[in-house]
């Protein structure tokens, strides 16, 4: 299965919804699409909705950390939401939760960011 990427801008927040598998090839595609959007001014925060992400390897971890650094450089915040137990465990084991904030769902993250 491949990765489906849906993106939406809500004020200064880029919302990304991932469905499928985030492996090496998909990570390159995700990096390219997100970086293209981040080149334009106006995006300060990011919300990653991972409810339908079924697999993620180290390439996925790397692309998420890279986008976190870009958002942090803008004094923004990044949230991950709606993580299934398998992906949640990967986030825990890799230490991603030490740097990236978690919210139960997309609506909660948008509320915290003032976009409700």
Biopython code that builds the backbone (N, CA, C, O; Angstrom):
import numpy as np
from Bio.PDB.StructureBuilder import StructureBuilder

atoms = [
    (1, "UNK", "N", (0.844, -1.194, 0.000)),
    (1, "UNK", "CA", (0.000, 0.000, 0.000)),
    (1, "UNK", "C", (0.882, 1.247, 0.000)),
    (1, "UNK", "O", (1.933, 1.279, 0.640)),
    (2, "UNK", "N", (0.458, 2.224, -0.694)),
    (2, "UNK", "CA", (1.213, 3.467, -0.753)),
    (2, "UNK", "C", (0.671, 4.467, 0.262)),
    (2, "UNK", "O", (-0.209, 4.154, 1.064)),
    (3, "UNK", "N", (1.211, 5.654, 0.207)),
    (3, "UNK", "CA", (0.800, 6.703, 1.137)),
    (3, "UNK", "C", (-0.100, 7.700, 0.428)),
    (3, "UNK", "O", (0.198, 8.149, -0.679)),
    (4, "UNK", "N", (-1.196, 8.036, 1.075)),
    (4, "UNK", "CA", (-2.062, 9.116, 0.594)),
    (4, "UNK", "C", (-1.826, 10.319, 1.486)),
    (4, "UNK", "O", (-1.820, 10.211, 2.713)),
    (5, "UNK", "N", (-1.631, 11.463, 0.856)),
    (5, "UNK", "CA", (-1.344, 12.695, 1.583)),
    (5, "UNK", "C", (-2.441, 13.706, 1.257)),
    (5, "UNK", "O", (-2.645, 14.065, 0.098)),
    (6, "UNK", "N", (-3.138, 14.155, 2.290)),
    (6, "UNK", "CA", (-4.132, 15.213, 2.122)),
    (6, "UNK", "C", (-3.668, 16.399, 2.952)),
    (6, "UNK", "O", (-3.334, 16.253, 4.128)),
    (7, "UNK", "N", (-3.650, 17.576, 2.333)),
    (7, "UNK", "CA", (-3.189, 18.767, 3.045)),
    (7, "UNK", "C", (-4.221, 19.877, 2.914)),
    (7, "UNK", "O", (-4.902, 20.017, 1.898)),
    (8, "UNK", "N", (-4.307, 20.652, 3.975)),
    (8, "UNK", "CA", (-5.248, 21.765, 4.029)),
    (8, "UNK", "C", (-4.629, 22.870, 4.874)),
    (8, "UNK", "O", (-3.978, 22.600, 5.883)),
    (9, "UNK", "N", (-4.832, 24.102, 4.461)),
    (9, "UNK", "CA", (-4.344, 25.235, 5.243)),
    (9, "UNK", "C", (-5.520, 25.874, 5.964)),
    (9, "UNK", "O", (-6.527, 26.219, 5.346)),
    (10, "UNK", "N", (-5.385, 26.028, 7.271)),
    (10, "UNK", "CA", (-6.390, 26.704, 8.087)),
    (10, "UNK", "C", (-5.697, 27.867, 8.779)),
    (10, "UNK", "O", (-4.985, 27.670, 9.764)),
    (11, "UNK", "N", (-5.898, 29.063, 8.278)),
    (11, "UNK", "CA", (-5.210, 30.275, 8.726)),
    (11, "UNK", "C", (-3.707, 30.057, 8.601)),
    (11, "UNK", "O", (-3.200, 29.899, 7.490)),
    (12, "UNK", "N", (-2.979, 30.044, 9.734)),
    (12, "UNK", "CA", (-1.526, 29.852, 9.655)),
    (12, "UNK", "C", (-1.099, 28.432, 10.032)),
    (12, "UNK", "O", (0.043, 28.198, 10.428)),
    (13, "UNK", "N", (-2.043, 27.482, 9.901)),
    (13, "UNK", "CA", (-1.782, 26.084, 10.264)),
    (13, "UNK", "C", (-1.889, 25.194, 9.025)),
    (13, "UNK", "O", (-2.884, 25.239, 8.301)),
    (14, "UNK", "N", (-0.859, 24.391, 8.794)),
    (14, "UNK", "CA", (-0.903, 23.378, 7.742)),
    (14, "UNK", "C", (-1.349, 22.076, 8.391)),
    (14, "UNK", "O", (-0.674, 21.555, 9.279)),
    (15, "UNK", "N", (-2.489, 21.552, 7.947)),
    (15, "UNK", "CA", (-3.011, 20.282, 8.451)),
    (15, "UNK", "C", (-2.690, 19.217, 7.412)),
    (15, "UNK", "O", (-3.038, 19.346, 6.238)),
    (16, "UNK", "N", (-2.021, 18.164, 7.865)),
    (16, "UNK", "CA", (-1.629, 17.068, 6.976)),
    (16, "UNK", "C", (-2.260, 15.785, 7.496)),
    (16, "UNK", "O", (-2.077, 15.422, 8.658)),
    (17, "UNK", "N", (-3.007, 15.097, 6.628)),
    (17, "UNK", "CA", (-3.616, 13.819, 6.983)),
    (17, "UNK", "C", (-2.952, 12.724, 6.149)),
    (17, "UNK", "O", (-2.932, 12.784, 4.920)),
    (18, "UNK", "N", (-2.412, 11.723, 6.845)),
    (18, "UNK", "CA", (-1.698, 10.644, 6.171)),
    (18, "UNK", "C", (-2.481, 9.343, 6.285)),
    (18, "UNK", "O", (-3.025, 9.008, 7.337)),
    (19, "UNK", "N", (-2.519, 8.619, 5.165)),
    (19, "UNK", "CA", (-3.211, 7.334, 5.130)),
    (19, "UNK", "C", (-2.325, 6.332, 4.401)),
    (19, "UNK", "O", (-1.887, 6.586, 3.279)),
    (20, "UNK", "N", (-2.062, 5.194, 5.039)),
    (20, "UNK", "CA", (-1.254, 4.153, 4.407)),
    (20, "UNK", "C", (0.083, 3.967, 5.084)),
    (20, "UNK", "O", (0.170, 3.954, 6.312)),
    (21, "UNK", "N", (1.136, 3.823, 4.279)),
    (21, "UNK", "CA", (2.464, 3.485, 4.783)),
    (21, "UNK", "C", (3.467, 4.602, 4.500)),
    (21, "UNK", "O", (3.624, 5.048, 3.364)),
    (22, "UNK", "N", (4.131, 5.034, 5.551)),
    (22, "UNK", "CA", (5.157, 6.081, 5.435)),
    (22, "UNK", "C", (6.531, 5.411, 5.474)),
    (22, "UNK", "O", (7.153, 5.277, 6.527)),
    (23, "UNK", "N", (6.984, 4.993, 4.281)),
    (23, "UNK", "CA", (8.294, 4.350, 4.157)),
    (23, "UNK", "C", (9.254, 5.283, 3.422)),
    (23, "UNK", "O", (8.960, 6.466, 3.245)),
    (24, "UNK", "N", (10.390, 4.756, 2.999)),
    (24, "UNK", "CA", (11.429, 5.576, 2.364)),
    (24, "UNK", "C", (10.898, 6.367, 1.159)),
    (24, "UNK", "O", (11.116, 7.575, 1.062)),
    (25, "UNK", "N", (10.210, 5.688, 0.253)),
    (25, "UNK", "CA", (9.726, 6.357, -0.958)),
    (25, "UNK", "C", (8.655, 7.395, -0.633)),
    (25, "UNK", "O", (8.660, 8.497, -1.182)),
    (26, "UNK", "N", (7.745, 7.035, 0.257)),
    (26, "UNK", "CA", (6.662, 7.948, 0.637)),
    (26, "UNK", "C", (7.216, 9.140, 1.411)),
    (26, "UNK", "O", (6.695, 10.249, 1.299)),
    (27, "UNK", "N", (8.272, 8.917, 2.197)),
    (27, "UNK", "CA", (8.873, 10.011, 2.968)),
    (27, "UNK", "C", (9.425, 11.082, 2.035)),
    (27, "UNK", "O", (9.291, 12.272, 2.319)),
    (28, "UNK", "N", (10.034, 10.687, 0.942)),
    (28, "UNK", "CA", (10.558, 11.645, -0.038)),
    (28, "UNK", "C", (9.424, 12.467, -0.647)),
    (28, "UNK", "O", (9.541, 13.682, -0.809)),
    (29, "UNK", "N", (8.329, 11.789, -0.980)),
    (29, "UNK", "CA", (7.175, 12.480, -1.554)),
    (29, "UNK", "C", (6.579, 13.470, -0.548)),
    (29, "UNK", "O", (6.277, 14.612, -0.894)),
    (30, "UNK", "N", (6.415, 13.021, 0.698)),
    (30, "UNK", "CA", (5.870, 13.882, 1.740)),
    (30, "UNK", "C", (6.772, 15.096, 1.966)),
    (30, "UNK", "O", (6.289, 16.225, 2.056)),
    (31, "UNK", "N", (8.070, 14.862, 2.058)),
    (31, "UNK", "CA", (9.036, 15.949, 2.262)),
    (31, "UNK", "C", (8.901, 16.994, 1.154)),
    (31, "UNK", "O", (8.843, 18.192, 1.432)),
    (32, "UNK", "N", (8.852, 16.550, -0.073)),
    (32, "UNK", "CA", (8.752, 17.457, -1.209)),
    (32, "UNK", "C", (7.478, 18.287, -1.180)),
    (32, "UNK", "O", (7.518, 19.500, -1.387)),
    (33, "UNK", "N", (6.358, 17.642, -0.925)),
    (33, "UNK", "CA", (5.076, 18.355, -0.921)),
    (33, "UNK", "C", (4.988, 19.372, 0.213)),
    (33, "UNK", "O", (4.524, 20.495, 0.017)),
    (34, "UNK", "N", (5.439, 18.969, 1.402)),
    (34, "UNK", "CA", (5.371, 19.876, 2.551)),
    (34, "UNK", "C", (6.355, 21.027, 2.374)),
    (34, "UNK", "O", (6.017, 22.181, 2.640)),
    (35, "UNK", "N", (7.557, 20.723, 1.933)),
    (35, "UNK", "CA", (8.562, 21.779, 1.740)),
    (35, "UNK", "C", (8.095, 22.810, 0.718)),
    (35, "UNK", "O", (8.370, 24.001, 0.864)),
    (36, "UNK", "N", (7.396, 22.357, -0.308)),
    (36, "UNK", "CA", (6.875, 23.283, -1.317)),
    (36, "UNK", "C", (5.882, 24.267, -0.689)),
    (36, "UNK", "O", (5.918, 25.462, -0.983)),
    (37, "UNK", "N", (5.013, 23.769, 0.159)),
    (37, "UNK", "CA", (4.036, 24.636, 0.829)),
    (37, "UNK", "C", (4.725, 25.569, 1.820)),
    (37, "UNK", "O", (4.348, 26.733, 1.954)),
    (38, "UNK", "N", (5.741, 25.047, 2.516)),
    (38, "UNK", "CA", (6.426, 25.859, 3.529)),
    (38, "UNK", "C", (7.314, 26.946, 2.908)),
    (38, "UNK", "O", (7.740, 27.859, 3.615)),
    (39, "UNK", "N", (7.595, 26.868, 1.633)),
    (39, "UNK", "CA", (8.368, 27.928, 0.972)),
    (39, "UNK", "C", (7.600, 29.241, 0.946)),
    (39, "UNK", "O", (8.185, 30.323, 1.011)),
    (40, "UNK", "N", (6.290, 29.129, 0.851)),
    (40, "UNK", "CA", (5.452, 30.338, 0.836)),
    (40, "UNK", "C", (5.289, 30.844, 2.271)),
    (40, "UNK", "O", (5.187, 30.047, 3.204)),
    (41, "UNK", "N", (5.265, 32.154, 2.444)),
    (41, "UNK", "CA", (5.081, 32.689, 3.797)),
    (41, "UNK", "C", (3.655, 32.449, 4.290)),
    (41, "UNK", "O", (2.739, 32.225, 3.498)),
    (42, "UNK", "N", (3.486, 32.500, 5.592)),
    (42, "UNK", "CA", (2.144, 32.410, 6.143)),
    (42, "UNK", "C", (1.888, 31.192, 7.007)),
    (42, "UNK", "O", (1.068, 31.256, 7.923)),
    (43, "UNK", "N", (2.562, 30.084, 6.744)),
    (43, "UNK", "CA", (2.365, 28.895, 7.566)),
    (43, "UNK", "C", (3.299, 28.973, 8.762)),
    (43, "UNK", "O", (4.509, 29.140, 8.612)),
    (44, "UNK", "N", (2.724, 28.849, 9.947)),
    (44, "UNK", "CA", (3.534, 28.913, 11.165)),
    (44, "UNK", "C", (3.466, 27.622, 11.968)),
    (44, "UNK", "O", (4.440, 27.248, 12.622)),
    (45, "UNK", "N", (2.325, 26.936, 11.926)),
    (45, "UNK", "CA", (2.116, 25.727, 12.725)),
    (45, "UNK", "C", (1.776, 24.545, 11.815)),
    (45, "UNK", "O", (1.429, 24.712, 10.646)),
    (46, "UNK", "N", (1.889, 23.340, 12.392)),
    (46, "UNK", "CA", (1.557, 22.138, 11.630)),
    (46, "UNK", "C", (0.836, 21.137, 12.527)),
    (46, "UNK", "O", (1.182, 20.957, 13.694)),
    (47, "UNK", "N", (-0.175, 20.491, 11.949)),
    (47, "UNK", "CA", (-0.891, 19.412, 12.624)),
    (47, "UNK", "C", (-0.814, 18.191, 11.716)),
    (47, "UNK", "O", (-1.211, 18.247, 10.552)),
    (48, "UNK", "N", (-0.300, 17.087, 12.254)),
    (48, "UNK", "CA", (-0.238, 15.816, 11.528)),
    (48, "UNK", "C", (-1.316, 14.895, 12.074)),
    (48, "UNK", "O", (-1.261, 14.495, 13.237)),
    (49, "UNK", "N", (-2.285, 14.558, 11.254)),
    (49, "UNK", "CA", (-3.349, 13.639, 11.650)),
    (49, "UNK", "C", (-2.987, 12.253, 11.120)),
    (49, "UNK", "O", (-2.917, 12.042, 9.910)),
    (50, "UNK", "N", (-2.760, 11.315, 12.033)),
    (50, "UNK", "CA", (-2.219, 10.008, 11.650)),
    (50, "UNK", "C", (-3.182, 8.852, 11.913)),
    (50, "UNK", "O", (-2.744, 7.713, 12.070)),
    (51, "UNK", "N", (-4.473, 9.123, 11.964)),
    (51, "UNK", "CA", (-5.473, 8.095, 12.276)),
    (51, "UNK", "C", (-5.389, 6.905, 11.329)),
    (51, "UNK", "O", (-5.602, 5.766, 11.744)),
    (52, "UNK", "N", (-5.082, 7.160, 10.063)),
    (52, "UNK", "CA", (-5.090, 6.080, 9.077)),
    (52, "UNK", "C", (-3.694, 5.709, 8.588)),
    (52, "UNK", "O", (-3.543, 5.058, 7.554)),
    (53, "UNK", "N", (-2.676, 6.126, 9.335)),
    (53, "UNK", "CA", (-1.302, 5.715, 9.021)),
    (53, "UNK", "C", (-1.095, 4.330, 9.622)),
    (53, "UNK", "O", (-1.254, 4.146, 10.829)),
    (54, "UNK", "N", (-0.742, 3.353, 8.783)),
    (54, "UNK", "CA", (-0.643, 1.967, 9.251)),
    (54, "UNK", "C", (0.785, 1.491, 9.470)),
    (54, "UNK", "O", (1.012, 0.495, 10.156)),
    (55, "UNK", "N", (1.759, 2.209, 8.883)),
    (55, "UNK", "CA", (3.157, 1.791, 8.994)),
    (55, "UNK", "C", (4.045, 3.022, 8.886)),
    (55, "UNK", "O", (3.756, 3.949, 8.129)),
    (56, "UNK", "N", (5.133, 3.016, 9.655)),
    (56, "UNK", "CA", (6.118, 4.080, 9.551)),
    (56, "UNK", "C", (7.483, 3.517, 9.907)),
    (56, "UNK", "O", (7.625, 2.833, 10.920)),
    (57, "UNK", "N", (8.492, 3.798, 9.084)),
    (57, "UNK", "CA", (9.853, 3.359, 9.390)),
    (57, "UNK", "C", (10.721, 4.566, 9.753)),
    (57, "UNK", "O", (10.204, 5.664, 9.961)),
    (58, "UNK", "N", (12.007, 4.367, 9.825)),
    (58, "UNK", "CA", (12.905, 5.446, 10.245)),
    (58, "UNK", "C", (12.893, 6.627, 9.277)),
    (58, "UNK", "O", (13.145, 7.761, 9.684)),
    (59, "UNK", "N", (12.606, 6.376, 8.013)),
    (59, "UNK", "CA", (12.498, 7.476, 7.045)),
    (59, "UNK", "C", (11.341, 8.393, 7.410)),
    (59, "UNK", "O", (11.435, 9.613, 7.268)),
    (60, "UNK", "N", (10.255, 7.801, 7.879)),
    (60, "UNK", "CA", (9.100, 8.583, 8.319)),
    (60, "UNK", "C", (9.436, 9.431, 9.531)),
    (60, "UNK", "O", (9.042, 10.594, 9.618)),
    (61, "UNK", "N", (10.167, 8.839, 10.466)),
    (61, "UNK", "CA", (10.603, 9.569, 11.656)),
    (61, "UNK", "C", (11.463, 10.764, 11.232)),
    (61, "UNK", "O", (11.306, 11.871, 11.747)),
    (62, "UNK", "N", (12.364, 10.521, 10.293)),
    (62, "UNK", "CA", (13.252, 11.581, 9.820)),
    (62, "UNK", "C", (12.514, 12.720, 9.151)),
    (62, "UNK", "O", (12.825, 13.885, 9.396)),
    (63, "UNK", "N", (11.541, 12.404, 8.309)),
    (63, "UNK", "CA", (10.810, 13.467, 7.621)),
    (63, "UNK", "C", (9.952, 14.266, 8.606)),
    (63, "UNK", "O", (9.805, 15.479, 8.455)),
    (64, "UNK", "N", (9.396, 13.604, 9.595)),
    (64, "UNK", "CA", (8.602, 14.314, 10.610)),
    (64, "UNK", "C", (9.500, 15.229, 11.434)),
    (64, "UNK", "O", (9.145, 16.380, 11.686)),
    (65, "UNK", "N", (10.659, 14.727, 11.856)),
    (65, "UNK", "CA", (11.595, 15.563, 12.624)),
    (65, "UNK", "C", (12.089, 16.759, 11.808)),
    (65, "UNK", "O", (12.238, 17.860, 12.339)),
    (66, "UNK", "N", (12.336, 16.542, 10.540)),
    (66, "UNK", "CA", (12.785, 17.634, 9.677)),
    (66, "UNK", "C", (11.748, 18.735, 9.560)),
    (66, "UNK", "O", (12.083, 19.918, 9.605)),
    (67, "UNK", "N", (10.479, 18.345, 9.408)),
    (67, "UNK", "CA", (9.415, 19.344, 9.317)),
    (67, "UNK", "C", (9.220, 20.020, 10.675)),
    (67, "UNK", "O", (8.890, 21.205, 10.731)),
    (68, "UNK", "N", (9.417, 19.289, 11.758)),
    (68, "UNK", "CA", (9.338, 19.890, 13.093)),
    (68, "UNK", "C", (10.384, 21.004, 13.227)),
    (68, "UNK", "O", (10.093, 22.075, 13.758)),
    (69, "UNK", "N", (11.593, 20.744, 12.745)),
    (69, "UNK", "CA", (12.653, 21.755, 12.820)),
    (69, "UNK", "C", (12.288, 22.996, 12.010)),
    (69, "UNK", "O", (12.558, 24.119, 12.433)),
    (70, "UNK", "N", (11.675, 22.792, 10.848)),
    (70, "UNK", "CA", (11.262, 23.935, 10.030)),
    (70, "UNK", "C", (10.198, 24.768, 10.742)),
    (70, "UNK", "O", (10.257, 25.998, 10.736)),
    (71, "UNK", "N", (9.239, 24.103, 11.346)),
    (71, "UNK", "CA", (8.168, 24.799, 12.066)),
    (71, "UNK", "C", (8.733, 25.508, 13.296)),
    (71, "UNK", "O", (8.350, 26.641, 13.588)),
    (72, "UNK", "N", (9.629, 24.855, 14.010)),
    (72, "UNK", "CA", (10.258, 25.466, 15.185)),
    (72, "UNK", "C", (11.041, 26.711, 14.811)),
    (72, "UNK", "O", (11.060, 27.686, 15.563)),
    (73, "UNK", "N", (11.688, 26.685, 13.654)),
    (73, "UNK", "CA", (12.457, 27.842, 13.191)),
    (73, "UNK", "C", (11.551, 29.047, 12.938)),
    (73, "UNK", "O", (12.018, 30.186, 12.927)),
    (74, "UNK", "N", (10.260, 28.796, 12.735)),
    (74, "UNK", "CA", (9.280, 29.871, 12.539)),
    (74, "UNK", "C", (8.600, 30.252, 13.847)),
    (74, "UNK", "O", (7.613, 30.988, 13.852)),
    (75, "UNK", "N", (9.135, 29.746, 14.957)),
    (75, "UNK", "CA", (8.525, 29.920, 16.286)),
    (75, "UNK", "C", (7.118, 29.351, 16.325)),
    (75, "UNK", "O", (6.244, 29.866, 17.024)),
    (76, "UNK", "N", (6.911, 28.295, 15.575)),
    (76, "UNK", "CA", (5.607, 27.642, 15.522)),
    (76, "UNK", "C", (5.574, 26.378, 16.359)),
    (76, "UNK", "O", (6.559, 25.995, 16.990)),
    (77, "UNK", "N", (4.409, 25.741, 16.343)),
    (77, "UNK", "CA", (4.225, 24.501, 17.079)),
    (77, "UNK", "C", (3.744, 23.410, 16.137)),
    (77, "UNK", "O", (3.076, 23.674, 15.137)),
    (78, "UNK", "N", (4.103, 22.174, 16.482)),
    (78, "UNK", "CA", (3.684, 21.016, 15.698)),
    (78, "UNK", "C", (2.989, 20.032, 16.619)),
    (78, "UNK", "O", (3.480, 19.722, 17.705)),
    (79, "UNK", "N", (1.844, 19.546, 16.173)),
    (79, "UNK", "CA", (1.087, 18.555, 16.927)),
    (79, "UNK", "C", (0.846, 17.332, 16.055)),
    (79, "UNK", "O", (0.635, 17.454, 14.848)),
    (80, "UNK", "N", (0.879, 16.158, 16.666)),
    (80, "UNK", "CA", (0.407, 14.941, 16.016)),
    (80, "UNK", "C", (-0.888, 14.548, 16.705)),
    (80, "UNK", "O", (-1.043, 14.714, 17.915)),
    (81, "UNK", "N", (-1.813, 14.027, 15.916)),
    (81, "UNK", "CA", (-3.121, 13.675, 16.455)),
    (81, "UNK", "C", (-3.565, 12.316, 15.929)),
    (81, "UNK", "O", (-3.049, 11.806, 14.935)),
    (82, "UNK", "N", (-4.544, 11.749, 16.635)),
    (82, "UNK", "CA", (-5.255, 10.553, 16.169)),
    (82, "UNK", "C", (-4.318, 9.412, 15.788)),
    (82, "UNK", "O", (-4.437, 8.853, 14.697)),
    (83, "UNK", "N", (-3.400, 9.064, 16.662)),
    (83, "UNK", "CA", (-2.407, 8.034, 16.343)),
    (83, "UNK", "C", (-2.925, 6.660, 16.774)),
    (83, "UNK", "O", (-3.382, 6.487, 17.903)),
    (84, "UNK", "N", (-2.848, 5.686, 15.860)),
    (84, "UNK", "CA", (-3.231, 4.323, 16.228)),
    (84, "UNK", "C", (-2.148, 3.721, 17.132)),
    (84, "UNK", "O", (-1.026, 4.225, 17.159)),
    (85, "UNK", "N", (-2.466, 2.656, 17.869)),
    (85, "UNK", "CA", (-1.502, 2.105, 18.843)),
    (85, "UNK", "C", (-0.143, 1.715, 18.267)),
    (85, "UNK", "O", (0.876, 1.903, 18.933)),
    (86, "UNK", "N", (-0.101, 1.184, 17.061)),
    (86, "UNK", "CA", (1.170, 0.779, 16.449)),
    (86, "UNK", "C", (2.074, 1.988, 16.207)),
    (86, "UNK", "O", (3.255, 1.966, 16.551)),
    (87, "UNK", "N", (1.518, 3.027, 15.620)),
    (87, "UNK", "CA", (2.296, 4.231, 15.332)),
    (87, "UNK", "C", (2.631, 4.960, 16.628)),
    (87, "UNK", "O", (3.709, 5.544, 16.748)),
    (88, "UNK", "N", (1.728, 4.933, 17.590)),
    (88, "UNK", "CA", (1.975, 5.561, 18.892)),
    (88, "UNK", "C", (3.216, 4.942, 19.534)),
    (88, "UNK", "O", (4.058, 5.652, 20.085)),
    (89, "UNK", "N", (3.321, 3.633, 19.460)),
    (89, "UNK", "CA", (4.475, 2.934, 20.041)),
    (89, "UNK", "C", (5.775, 3.348, 19.340)),
    (89, "UNK", "O", (6.800, 3.516, 20.001)),
    (90, "UNK", "N", (5.746, 3.511, 18.035)),
    (90, "UNK", "CA", (6.925, 3.958, 17.296)),
    (90, "UNK", "C", (7.334, 5.354, 17.770)),
    (90, "UNK", "O", (8.519, 5.626, 17.962)),
    (91, "UNK", "N", (6.340, 6.244, 17.959)),
    (91, "UNK", "CA", (6.631, 7.586, 18.461)),
    (91, "UNK", "C", (7.261, 7.518, 19.850)),
    (91, "UNK", "O", (8.212, 8.243, 20.141)),
    (92, "UNK", "N", (6.729, 6.645, 20.705)),
    (92, "UNK", "CA", (7.282, 6.500, 22.059)),
    (92, "UNK", "C", (8.712, 5.972, 22.030)),
    (92, "UNK", "O", (9.600, 6.531, 22.673)),
    (93, "UNK", "N", (8.927, 4.901, 21.288)),
    (93, "UNK", "CA", (10.242, 4.259, 21.260)),
    (93, "UNK", "C", (11.308, 5.158, 20.632)),
    (93, "UNK", "O", (12.472, 5.111, 21.031)),
    (94, "UNK", "N", (10.920, 5.970, 19.661)),
    (94, "UNK", "CA", (11.888, 6.829, 18.979)),
    (94, "UNK", "C", (12.135, 8.141, 19.721)),
    (94, "UNK", "O", (13.051, 8.887, 19.375)),
    (95, "UNK", "N", (11.328, 8.421, 20.730)),
    (95, "UNK", "CA", (11.493, 9.659, 21.485)),
    (95, "UNK", "C", (10.846, 10.870, 20.835)),
    (95, "UNK", "O", (11.088, 11.997, 21.266)),
    (96, "UNK", "N", (10.030, 10.664, 19.806)),
    (96, "UNK", "CA", (9.389, 11.795, 19.129)),
    (96, "UNK", "C", (8.484, 12.602, 20.057)),
    (96, "UNK", "O", (8.344, 13.814, 19.895)),
    (97, "UNK", "N", (7.872, 11.927, 21.027)),
    (97, "UNK", "CA", (6.990, 12.649, 21.949)),
    (97, "UNK", "C", (7.753, 13.594, 22.877)),
    (97, "UNK", "O", (7.141, 14.427, 23.545)),
    (98, "UNK", "N", (9.061, 13.475, 22.925)),
    (98, "UNK", "CA", (9.852, 14.401, 23.734)),
    (98, "UNK", "C", (9.941, 15.773, 23.073)),
    (98, "UNK", "O", (10.203, 16.773, 23.741)),
    (99, "UNK", "N", (9.720, 15.819, 21.750)),
    (99, "UNK", "CA", (9.808, 17.092, 21.038)),
    (99, "UNK", "C", (8.492, 17.509, 20.378)),
    (99, "UNK", "O", (8.209, 18.702, 20.264)),
    (100, "UNK", "N", (7.702, 16.552, 19.952)),
    (100, "UNK", "CA", (6.456, 16.863, 19.246)),
    (100, "UNK", "C", (5.268, 16.618, 20.173)),
    (100, "UNK", "O", (5.178, 15.578, 20.826)),
    (101, "UNK", "N", (4.366, 17.584, 20.219)),
    (101, "UNK", "CA", (3.216, 17.506, 21.112)),
    (101, "UNK", "C", (2.127, 16.618, 20.518)),
    (101, "UNK", "O", (1.978, 16.512, 19.301)),
    (102, "UNK", "N", (1.365, 15.979, 21.421)),
    (102, "UNK", "CA", (0.303, 15.069, 21.024)),
    (102, "UNK", "C", (-1.045, 15.594, 21.507)),
    (102, "UNK", "O", (-1.163, 16.081, 22.631)),
    (103, "UNK", "N", (-2.047, 15.493, 20.662)),
    (103, "UNK", "CA", (-3.446, 15.772, 21.017)),
    (103, "UNK", "C", (-4.277, 14.603, 20.516)),
    (103, "UNK", "O", (-3.934, 13.963, 19.522)),
    (104, "UNK", "N", (-5.372, 14.332, 21.212)),
    (104, "UNK", "CA", (-6.220, 13.192, 20.864)),
    (104, "UNK", "C", (-6.761, 13.275, 19.445)),
    (104, "UNK", "O", (-6.826, 12.265, 18.744)),
    (105, "UNK", "N", (-7.150, 14.475, 19.015)),
    (105, "UNK", "CA", (-7.717, 14.604, 17.671)),
    (105, "UNK", "C", (-7.355, 15.952, 17.059)),
    (105, "UNK", "O", (-6.839, 16.848, 17.726)),
    (106, "UNK", "N", (-7.639, 16.058, 15.792)),
    (106, "UNK", "CA", (-7.298, 17.250, 15.012)),
    (106, "UNK", "C", (-7.978, 18.507, 15.572)),
    (106, "UNK", "O", (-7.368, 19.574, 15.647)),
    (107, "UNK", "N", (-9.247, 18.362, 15.961)),
    (107, "UNK", "CA", (-10.000, 19.515, 16.484)),
    (107, "UNK", "C", (-9.345, 20.080, 17.738)),
    (107, "UNK", "O", (-9.286, 21.298, 17.902)),
    (108, "UNK", "N", (-8.850, 19.217, 18.629)),
    (108, "UNK", "CA", (-8.175, 19.674, 19.849)),
    (108, "UNK", "C", (-6.896, 20.448, 19.515)),
    (108, "UNK", "O", (-6.619, 21.489, 20.110)),
    (109, "UNK", "N", (-6.131, 19.935, 18.568)),
    (109, "UNK", "CA", (-4.886, 20.611, 18.184)),
    (109, "UNK", "C", (-5.193, 21.981, 17.569)),
    (109, "UNK", "O", (-4.510, 22.962, 17.866)),
    (110, "UNK", "N", (-6.202, 22.047, 16.726)),
    (110, "UNK", "CA", (-6.571, 23.332, 16.101)),
    (110, "UNK", "C", (-7.084, 24.317, 17.142)),
    (110, "UNK", "O", (-6.832, 25.517, 17.041)),
    (111, "UNK", "N", (-7.796, 23.820, 18.133)),
    (111, "UNK", "CA", (-8.296, 24.678, 19.210)),
    (111, "UNK", "C", (-7.136, 25.288, 19.989)),
    (111, "UNK", "O", (-7.140, 26.485, 20.275)),
    (112, "UNK", "N", (-6.148, 24.471, 20.333)),
    (112, "UNK", "CA", (-4.968, 24.955, 21.063)),
    (112, "UNK", "C", (-4.224, 26.008, 20.244)),
    (112, "UNK", "O", (-3.675, 26.962, 20.797)),
    (113, "UNK", "N", (-4.209, 25.828, 18.920)),
    (113, "UNK", "CA", (-3.515, 26.769, 18.044)),
    (113, "UNK", "C", (-4.363, 27.990, 17.687)),
    (113, "UNK", "O", (-3.922, 28.864, 16.940)),
    (114, "UNK", "N", (-5.585, 28.042, 18.227)),
    (114, "UNK", "CA", (-6.442, 29.202, 18.012)),
    (114, "UNK", "C", (-7.152, 29.217, 16.675)),
    (114, "UNK", "O", (-7.521, 30.280, 16.176)),
    (115, "UNK", "N", (-7.344, 28.048, 16.095)),
    (115, "UNK", "CA", (-8.004, 27.954, 14.787)),
    (115, "UNK", "C", (-9.210, 27.031, 14.899)),
    (115, "UNK", "O", (-9.255, 25.987, 14.249)),
    (116, "UNK", "N", (-10.182, 27.408, 15.714)),
    (116, "UNK", "CA", (-11.337, 26.507, 15.884)),
    (116, "UNK", "C", (-12.590, 27.093, 15.298)),
    (116, "UNK", "O", (-13.649, 26.468, 15.355)),
]
sb = StructureBuilder()
sb.init_structure("model")
sb.init_model(0)
sb.init_chain("A")
sb.init_seg("    ")
for serial, (resi, resn, name, xyz) in enumerate(atoms, 1):
    if name == "N":
        sb.init_residue(resn, " ", resi, " ")
    sb.init_atom(name, np.array(xyz, "f"), 0.0, 1.0, " ", f" {name:<3s}", serial, name[0])
structure = sb.get_structure()
